[in-house]
Amino acid sequence: MTTPHLHIAITRYDNTRALFDGSVAFDGLDATMHSPSIPEIFAGMASGRFDVAELGLTHYLRALDAGTDLVAIPVFPARVFRHSSVFVNTSKGIKSPADLVGRTIGEFGMYGQDSGIWAKGILSEDYGFAPEKNRWVVGGLETPLSAGFEFTTHPHPDNVEVGFAPEGRTLADMLDRGEIDALFASNAPTTYLAGSPNIAPLFGDHKARERDWYRRTGIFPMMHTVVARRELFEANPGLARRLYHGFRSAKNTAAEWYRDMRRLFQVTTMVPWMYSLFEENRTLFGEDWFPYGIDANRKALETFVRYSHEQGLSPAPRAVDELFVEELRNT
């Protein structure tokens, strides 16, 4: 059986770059790689523009709850620790998570983004944060959100107050002006990066807290996975494994490049002391700090699924193995 030509959409991360420059190929597959913006990738997968694509974990869980025929392969191209993604207005007296009670908090795009689920879950477990004790404002971070992710569902629990930013307004500007008290963001606001005195991270020592959290949990939070239509895999036995091996080879190529550049003190980057940072991370994470496959990610996935359920976004926790195509449940 001839495998169809595949249109594969994913961001040009370090761990996928080899698939774009041709140094790694999917064995026996004819594929065109695409890398539009992340919202375009997500929407394009929902509309059928792409055959295989990166998709946020929360979007994937919501699609499953809605009865979609999407199924994932255990590839996780985007990971970010999320203590660092909570920002506050400096005039509001918010010094710790306890000070967030009763506040108006912004969240990008929808209530329960991947980044927001992780941040809310971590703050709830470690600091007693309760999302239902706040008012939530959904909007665009840097540009106004005119339509807002029509390709997915938008559940939120009845006991959580969720509204939308005023027309034409952005969350970054609203935080800077003090119109919202805090922001759960997937990206750092440009107003903060530009040096606004009105915005600060909730945790000024977020790096230390994130490292401590990893030591305690062993979790490096993933944001996205890779999905395709179940019928594509059913019509092409072995396709899921070939995709998985291609993505894993590209990731391993990137990791090996970092390891090899140790001998040059990571001089190929513009970041001073990158060599020391790499060694520090290598000591903490081990040789495979960005694992693919189910077993190496089981605890992280179970935690995300549990957080999603606890936050009222999923009707029931799903078994991790059921999230992935059967052909790859032994990875």
N, C-alpha and C positions, 0 to 999 in steps of 0.2 A: 504494500500500500504506500502511495506517495504522500509524504507529509506536505500539507499546504504551505504556501508562503505565509510566514507569520509577521505581523506588525507588532513589535515589542516596544513598549513605552516605559521609560524609567529615567530618573535623573542621572546626570553624569557625576556620580559620586566617585571617590577614589576606588571604591569597591566594584564599580561597574565600568570604569573608563576603558579597560582592556577590551570590552565588548564593542565599544565604539571605534577604537583605533585599529581593531582587527588583530591585535596580538593574542586574543582568545576568541574562539568561535564555538558556537553550539554544534556539537558533533552531529553531522548528518542533517542539519536543519538549514533551510533557506529562510533568512530573516532580515528584516529591515528594522534598524534601531531608531527610535524617536525619543527626543528629550525636550518636550515643551515644558511649560510651567507645571508645578505639581497640581494645581486645580484643574488644568487642562488634561493632565494625565488621568486624574480620577474621573472627570466628567466624560472623557473619551472612552474609558473602559466601560462606563455605564451605558453609553450610547452605542457601543459596538464598533467604534472607530478602531480600537486596538484589539488584538487577539490575546495578548498577554501584557499585564501592566502592574506597576507598583500601585498599592492602595493602602490608605490608612487603616490601621487595625479597627478603629471604631466604625469606620464606614463599612468595613468587611463584616463585622458582627451585625450591624444594622441591616445590611443586605441579606445576610443569612436569616435574620428574624423576619424579614419581609418575603422570604421564600425564593430568593434568587438561586440561579444555578451556578453561581460562582463558586470556585473552590481554590484554596491556596496551595502553594508549594512552600516549604519551610525555609524561605529566603527572607532576610530582614535587612534591607539596604540602608535604613536610617535609624540611628539610635542617638538619644540625647538624655543626659541626666537633667532632672526637672526642678530641683530646688532652685536653680538659677533662673527659672522662667516666670517667677512671680515678682511683679513690680508694684511699688506703692507710691502714692503722692506724699512727698516729704512734709507737707503741712498738716497731715491728718493724724499725727501721733501714733502711727503704726510701727511698732518696734519688734513685734513678734507675732506668730500666728494667732495668739490669743486676742490680739487687738483687731483682728479681722471680723469679729462677731458683729453682726448688724450692719455691715458695710455694703456699699454698692460696688460691685466688682465687674469688670469687663472681661469678655472672653471672645476670641476671634472666631468669626464664621458661624458658630453654632454652639449650643450648650453641650459640652462633652466632646471636645476635640481630643485627639490622642494625647496631646501635651497636657490638656486640662484634666483628663481622667487620671493620668499618672500623678500630676501635682496634687489634685484633690485627695487621691488615695493615700499618697505619702503623708500629707499634712494631717489627714484624718487619723491614720495609724499612729504616727509619732507625736502629734501635737494636739490631738483632740479637736481638730477642725471639723466643722459641720456645715456643708454647703447650703443646707436648708435654712440656715440662720442668716443668710445674706440675700441681697437683691442682685440679680445677674443681668448684665447688659451685653447683648450679642451685637457685634458689628465688625467692620473692616478695621484692620490695624493701621495701615498707612493710606488706604484709599477707601472711600465710602462703600459700604456693602449694599449694592442696589438690588441684588436678587438673592444671593445666598444659598448656594449648594442645593439646587433643585434635584440633583441626581441622588440624593440620599433622604432618609427619613429624619425627623427632628423630634424624637421623644424627650420628655423630661418629666420627672415625677411631679405629681400634683402639689406636693408640699414645698416646691421650689419656685420662687418667683422669678420668671425669665421674661425680659422685654428686649427691645431693640434700640440701638442708637438712633438719635434723630437723623432724619434724612440729610445727607450731605456731610455728616460728621464722621470722624474717625476716632477709634479708641485711643490711639497714641495722643492725639490732641486733647481729648477729653480728660485723660489722666494728667497731662501736663497742666491743664487749667484747673484741675481739682474737681471736675464734674463727675468723675468716678474716683473712688478711693484707692482702688487696686486693680491690677490687671493680671490675668492668667494668660500668658502669651506663648505662642509657638516660636516667635522670633523676638529679638530685642527691639524695642521701639527706637526708631531713628532719632526721636527727640532725646531719648536717654543717651544714645551713642554720640549725639552732637553736644552733649555736656549740659543738658538742662538741669538746673539745681532743684527742679520740682519733682524729679523722678529718681528713685533708687531701688535696687533689688531688696526684696523682703529680707533676704539673708546676705549680708555683706560678706560673710565667710562661706558662701555656698560651695566653693570647691572643697573645703575641708568637710562640710556636711555630706556632700555627695560621695566623697571617698569613704567616709565612715559608714554611710548607708550601704555602699557596695560591699564593704568588709562584712557587715552584718547580714546582708541578704544574698549576696552573690548575683545581684540583678543589675544589668546594664540595660536600661529601658529601651525597647524597640518601639518605633512609631509606626512603621509600615511593613507590609509583607508583599508578596507577588501573587497575583491571581490570574485565572483564566476560566473560561466556561467549561463546566464539567463535560459537556458533550464533545469538546475538542479533545480532551484526554481520552474519553471513551472511544472515539473514532480513530485515535492514533496511539495504540499501546506503546509504552516506552517513552512517549514524548515528555511526560512530567520529569522522568529521571534525567533525560538529556538536558532539559532546561535547568534543572537543579544543578547538575554537574557543571554546566556552562557558567552559571552565576557563581557557584562556589570556586571554580577555577579563576574567574576574574577577581574575586575577593582575595584569594590566596596569592595571586600575582601582585596585588597591591600591598598585601602584608609583607611579602618577601622583599619587595622594593624598600619598604621602611627598614626591615632588618638589615638588608645589604648596605643601606646608606649610613648605618652606624659607623662603618669604617671611615666615612667621610664626615663624621660628626653632623649628619643631616644637612650638609652644606647646600643641598639642592632646594631647601626651603629658605624663606626670608625671615623665619622666626628665630630670634636669638635663644640659645640654650635648648633648642628643640631636641638635641641629643639627650640632655639630662631629663627632659620631660618624657621622652620615649622610654628611657631606662626606668624611670620612676613608675610609669604605667606598666611596663613589662613585669616589674617586680610584683605589682598589685594584681594584675589581670592574668599573667601567664602568657604563653606563646600565642594562644588563639583568643584574642580579646574581642573578637567580632564573630562569634560562632553562628553557623547556619545549622539546619537540622532540628528535629523536634527535641531529642533528649537533652541536648546542651541548653535548650531554651525553655524547657518545660516549666520550671519554677517561675520564670518571668511571664510566660504566657498564662499560667494559672493565676498569677497575681493580677494581670491586666483584666482577664475575664471576670475575676472576682470583684475588682474595683468597678468595672462596668455594671455589674449586677447590683452591687451595694449602692451605687449612685443612681439607681433607678433607670438605667439606660438599656438594660437587657432583662427580659422576663425571667430568665433562669441561667445560671452558669452553664457553659458548654464544656464538655470534655475536650481537652486539648487535641487529642488525636483526631477527633471528628472534624476539626477545622481544616485538615489537610487531605490532599488527594491520597487515596488508599495506597497507591504505588509507593509512596514515600513515607509511610508511617513507621518504617524501621530505621529512619535516619536519626 
